[in-house]
Structure formats: C-alpha cells, structure tokens
Amino acid sequence: MIPIIDNQTARRMFLDHHLLLGARSGSGKGDDLQSVIDHLGFVQVDSVNTLARAHDLILWSRRQQYRASNLPNHMKTRGAFEHWTHDASVISMQHFAMWRHKFAKDKAYMDKRWGAWRRDGFREQLDGVLRQITDEGRCSSLDVGKDEKKGSGGWWDWHPSKTALEYLWRSGDLSVCHRKGFRKVYDLTERVIPAEHLNAQVSEEEMIDWACMSALNRLGFATSGEIAAFYAIITPAQAKTWCTAAVADHRILDAQIESADGSLRSSFILAEKRDLPTPEPNNRVRLLSPFDPALRDRKRAERLFNFHYRIEIFVPAPKRQYGYYVFPVMQGDRMIGRIDTKRDGDVTRVTAFWPEKGVRMGKARVRALEAEIDRVATFVGSTDVNWEKGWLKEIA
C-alpha cells in the first residue's frame, strides 16, 4: 500500500532535513560550519546585499553564532569549493569528483552556445589567460584583458578575457580560490583542490546514484524532476531511470504527499526513512533568505506551505506588490509572512510586514518577530532598529 504523508508531517520532514526546526545552536565556524554545509549539500551564493548576502543569511538561519567572515575563512581550509548547482554555490569538497561530469557537460554546452551570446573573441584569449595564471598566479577579472574594451560589467557584456576566465572555471581548468569583496579570484584547479579530491574518480553511473540518493535524503521526499533539479548535475531522464530502478530494488518507495490545498502528489521517499518520527518545531520566528534551500523551489514551497513568493528586483517599482527584496518569515513549520527590511548604515530599518492570509498578528507573535529582527540587526552589525510607522500591513 502506498503511504500517504499528511501536509503537516511533510512540512516538518522537509524543514527538519533543512535544519530549520530545532535550535540554532552551534559556533557556525570550523567543524560546525562544515557540518552545516555537508548537511545541506550546498549553499547558494548571491550578490544582493540589502541586509546581508544570501549565503550568510542561509547559514545564520541555522547557526545564530555564524558571522559573515566565517565562510570566507572556512573556504581557506578547503572544506568546500565554489561552483554551479542550479546557480553559483558553495559545495562540500568531498563531492568535488561528482562535479567532474558537470565540467565536461558545461564545456560541451559552452562550446555550442557561448559564441551566440557572449562577446566575440573570448576563445582567442583562453591560452593567454591560462598561461598568465600558470606563470603569475591567481587573478581576478580585473587582472586579465587590461587592453580590452570593457562593457557595462554585467553578465551579458563580459570582456573577452573575463569570458575566458569564466569558461575555464566552468570547464574545470580553474577554480575559485577565494573572493575579494564579492569578486571571484581564480587559480589553477590543481593548486586549489586538495589532492585526494582532485585525483578521485567516479563513473557516471556512480555520480547519478550519488546525486539521486543525496538529493532525496536532503529533500525528504521528491519527484524525479525535483531530484534532478536539486544539484542540477544530472538530467530529468537520468533521475527518472534511477527512480524506476531504485523502487524495483526497494531502496526507495512510492508515496503520496499531501499539499496545503489537500491534493496529493506522487513522490518518492527513502525506504529507510519511511517510519522515522518528525520532531516538533520550536516556536521561534525566523527570517529567511529568498534563496534559502527550503524555498528556492518556489512551486514546491507553494504546494507545501501555500506560500507564493517571487523576487521583485526586476519588476518596475510601481508594479511591485511588496518590494525590491523582501524576506520570507517562518514560525514553527508555517510561513507567516514577508518583511521589507534593510541595513542603512548603523540602522536596520523595517518598512513593512505583510502577514499571510489567516495569520493573526497578536502581541506574542509581534514580540517574536521583533526579537528576530533584533537578532538580525546584531548579525549585520546594526546598533539600532527602526520600525517605520504603519509597518504592519493589511493581511493580503
């Protein structure tokens, strides 16, 4: 009989797998920080910094003692490397060998497509850029192509040598050794990746099996498409084939997951986790990054939590429903709203909070929200919090 997992259990299972149900204790550095990265699989990196960068908020949401300097310091120990999943991410170093297959696929894709939408001439710079780094050492995009005409600096208008750097990184010849500010600094991969990981080899079959098992273990339950999308290093067809074989081998089970609206969705769960209890959530309010791994799959978040969220950075200001970059807010196993807040010098300003439909903002919940913003302010280095008049908006 195919098990049915009710919505509350599904939410708690999902959030527990993402370290968002329990306490936020832990140093947030060294081995403790490594354990968080290992548990999540990867942490998305993003440049928007109205309050704090996405990767810092993701880690702080799970470890209240985490500070923004901890991740760059930890990267120097080579416990993780930076590359692409669905987007730029910090990934556990123990998984580097799996990404060799992605390097090859990305190289084939770039060879086929980049000439159509990157600035012409980057191929002629590949040997020169690689030779410069080999002879002179690590460098950033500011250190190459000094005589080339620079465009706007946006991803659509890289100068040829910057494009060459990105090509060499995505195809595995270069690795990011650190960032200066938010600018990537590259070196030869053999100078960055520890030998035991650099020299490890896995077959494509082993990589697919790892990617699927690892993704399902972190998602708690998933369709084959969600499994493929988690790391974005395998295709949906590969994930589908794997799921069929894994069900036949009794490694995973079919399951029906109840959505917030009561509908059921066919998914898979790990056989070994079918009967494991899910912990009770604490009642603390949590501010999350828009790129938090629990929310980055917007459709999944909407099904599980009835929480419709879109980033409005690229929406013209008059057409925005909420704001430029508002933050999801969770309490327990429930999304309770979104908040417009930013760091302004030494002050954290709160412009607006929109409760979700059906969420009552009583005194206790308001105090819990205020306490979380005070914690955020401490994290980002603010000395004061300013709640603008009329910050509590009408329920949507």
Rosetta blueprint (number, residue, H / E / L):
1 M L
2 I L
3 P L
4 I E
5 I E
6 D L
7 N H
8 Q H
9 T H
10 A H
11 R H
12 R H
13 M H
14 F H
15 L H
16 D H
17 H H
18 H L
19 L L
20 L L
21 L L
22 G L
23 A L
24 R L
25 S L
26 G L
27 S L
28 G L
29 K L
30 G H
31 D H
32 D H
33 L H
34 Q H
35 S H
36 V H
37 I H
38 D H
39 H H
40 L H
41 G L
42 F E
43 V E
44 Q E
45 V L
46 D L
47 S L
48 V L
49 N L
50 T L
51 L L
52 A L
53 R L
54 A H
55 H H
56 D H
57 L H
58 I H
59 L H
60 W H
61 S L
62 R L
63 R L
64 Q L
65 Q L
66 Y L
67 R L
68 A L
69 S L
70 N H
71 L H
72 P H
73 N H
74 H H
75 M H
76 K L
77 T L
78 R L
79 G L
80 A E
81 F E
82 E E
83 H E
84 W E
85 T L
86 H L
87 D L
88 A E
89 S E
90 V E
91 I E
92 S E
93 M H
94 Q H
95 H H
96 F H
97 A H
98 M H
99 W H
100 R H
101 H H
102 K H
103 F H
104 A H
105 K H
106 D H
107 K H
108 A H
109 Y H
110 M H
111 D H
112 K H
113 R H
114 W H
115 G H
116 A H
117 W H
118 R L
119 R L
120 D L
121 G L
122 F L
123 R H
124 E H
125 Q H
126 L H
127 D H
128 G H
129 V H
130 L H
131 R H
132 Q H
133 I H
134 T H
135 D H
136 E H
137 G L
138 R L
139 C E
140 S E
141 S H
142 L H
143 D H
144 V L
145 G L
146 K L
147 D L
148 E L
149 K L
150 K L
151 G L
152 S L
153 G L
154 G L
155 W H
156 W H
157 D H
158 W L
159 H L
160 P H
161 S H
162 K H
163 T H
164 A H
165 L H
166 E H
167 Y H
168 L H
169 W H
170 R H
171 S L
172 G L
173 D L
174 L E
175 S E
176 V E
177 C E
178 H E
179 R E
180 K E
181 G L
182 F L
183 R E
184 K E
185 V E
186 Y E
187 D E
188 L E
189 T H
190 E H
191 R H
192 V H
193 I L
194 P L
195 A H
196 E H
197 H H
198 L H
199 N L
200 A L
201 Q L
202 V L
203 S L
204 E H
205 E H
206 E H
207 M H
208 I H
209 D H
210 W H
211 A H
212 C H
213 M H
214 S H
215 A H
216 L H
217 N H
218 R H
219 L H
220 G L
221 F L
222 A E
223 T L
224 S H
225 G H
226 E H
227 I H
228 A H
229 A H
230 F H
231 Y H
232 A L
233 I L
234 I L
235 T L
236 P H
237 A H
238 Q H
239 A H
240 K H
241 T H
242 W H
243 C H
244 T H
245 A H
246 A H
247 V H
248 A H
249 D L
250 H L
251 R L
252 I E
253 L E
254 D E
255 A E
256 Q E
257 I E
258 E E
259 S L
260 A L
261 D L
262 G L
263 S L
264 L E
265 R E
266 S E
267 S E
268 F E
269 I E
270 L E
271 A H
272 E H
273 K H
274 R L
275 D L
276 L L
277 P L
278 T L
279 P L
280 E L
281 P L
282 N L
283 N L
284 R L
285 V E
286 R E
287 L E
288 L L
289 S L
290 P L
291 F L
292 D L
293 P L
294 A L
295 L L
296 R L
297 D L
298 R H
299 K H
300 R H
301 A H
302 E H
303 R H
304 L H
305 F H
306 N L
307 F L
308 H L
309 Y L
310 R L
311 I L
312 E L
313 I L
314 F L
315 V L
316 P L
317 A H
318 P H
319 K H
320 R L
321 Q L
322 Y L
323 G L
324 Y L
325 Y L
326 V L
327 F E
328 P E
329 V E
330 M E
331 Q E
332 G L
333 D L
334 R E
335 M E
336 I E
337 G E
338 R E
339 I E
340 D E
341 T E
342 K E
343 R E
344 D E
345 G L
346 D L
347 V E
348 T E
349 R E
350 V E
351 T E
352 A E
353 F E
354 W E
355 P E
356 E L
357 K L
358 G L
359 V L
360 R L
361 M L
362 G L
363 K H
364 A H
365 R H
366 V H
367 R H
368 A H
369 L H
370 E H
371 A H
372 E H
373 I H
374 D H
375 R H
376 V H
377 A H
378 T H
379 F H
380 V H
381 G L
382 S L
383 T L
384 D E
385 V E
386 N E
387 W E
388 E L
389 K L
390 G L
391 W L
392 L E
393 K L
394 E L
395 I L
396 A L
